[in-house]
Amino acid sequence: MPQIEQLAETYSSQIFWLLIFFGLVFFVIGRGMVPKVMNTVALRDTQIAGDLAAAQAARDQANEQEEAWRIRENENRARAQGIVAQAKAVSATDHEARLAQAQTGVDARLAEAETRIAASRSEALAEVEAVAVDAAQDIVRRIANADVTTDSAQAAVKKALSHV
């Protein structure tokens, strides 16, 4: 095979060019480009680390502000509840005073009405007694054909009404 036979003649020349090509690649890429890429990666890593630190600092500051806001809100809420409780107490006292005043008025009107009812009842009973006395005298006159005095008829009617 002729390809294998010429291998011994071209072997040293191929190794020479192989070493030159790999040397060139090593120096151009390995010594020239790789350090620049590594510097870029290192700069990027430090920038990312700085950004993460700034983000953490901003988060911590936001948490502190939120905590301060919560404390302030709780204080405001407590003050508002105190104001509401005080307003309720004042309102309840005012309401009780108005209710007591209204109750006094209602009691006075009720007492007045009871007095009028009692007077009306007394008048009505007096009228009923008068009518009953007249009716009793008239009944005795018609049935027994006798005259009864007003005093005796009135006494009989009062006695009969006391049982009712």
LINHU-V428738 format. One record per residue. RES is the residue in one small letter. SS is DSSP state (~ for helix, > for strand, _ for the rest). NEAR is the number of other ideal C-beta (glycine too) atoms within 12 Angstrom. Layout:
# LINHU-V428738
RES/SS/NEAR
RES/SS/NEAR
This chain:
# LINHU-V428738
m/_/6
p/~/7
q/~/9
i/~/10
e/~/10
q/_/12
l/~/14
a/~/11
e/~/12
t/~/15
y/~/14
s/~/12
s/~/14
q/~/15
i/~/13
f/~/13
w/~/14
l/~/15
l/~/14
i/~/14
f/~/15
f/~/15
g/~/15
l/~/15
v/~/16
f/~/15
f/~/15
v/~/15
i/~/16
g/~/16
r/~/14
g/~/14
m/~/15
v/~/16
p/~/15
k/~/15
v/~/14
m/~/15
n/~/13
t/~/14
v/~/14
a/~/14
l/~/14
r/~/14
d/~/14
t/~/14
q/~/14
i/~/14
a/~/14
g/~/14
d/~/14
l/~/14
a/~/14
a/~/14
a/~/14
q/~/14
a/~/14
a/~/14
r/~/14
d/~/14
q/~/14
a/~/14
n/~/14
e/~/14
q/~/14
e/~/14
e/~/14
a/~/14
w/~/14
r/~/14
i/~/14
r/~/14
e/~/14
n/~/14
e/~/14
n/~/14
r/~/14
a/~/14
r/~/14
a/~/14
q/~/14
g/~/14
i/~/14
v/~/14
a/~/14
q/~/14
a/~/15
k/~/14
a/~/14
v/~/14
s/~/15
a/~/14
t/~/14
d/~/14
h/~/15
e/~/14
a/~/14
r/~/14
l/~/15
a/~/14
q/~/14
a/~/14
q/~/14
t/~/14
g/~/14
v/~/14
d/~/14
a/~/14
r/~/14
l/~/14
a/~/14
e/~/14
a/~/14
e/~/14
t/~/14
r/~/14
i/~/14
a/~/14
a/~/14
s/~/14
r/~/14
s/~/14
e/~/14
a/~/14
l/~/19
a/~/18
e/~/14
v/~/20
e/~/26
a/~/20
v/~/18
a/~/25
v/~/27
d/~/19
a/~/20
a/~/32
q/~/25
d/~/18
i/~/18
v/~/21
r/~/16
r/~/13
i/~/12
a/_/12
n/_/10
a/_/15
d/_/14
v/_/24
t/_/15
t/~/18
d/~/13
s/~/17
a/~/27
q/~/22
a/~/18
a/~/23
v/~/29
k/~/21
k/~/15
a/~/17
l/~/19
s/~/11
h/~/8
v/_/11
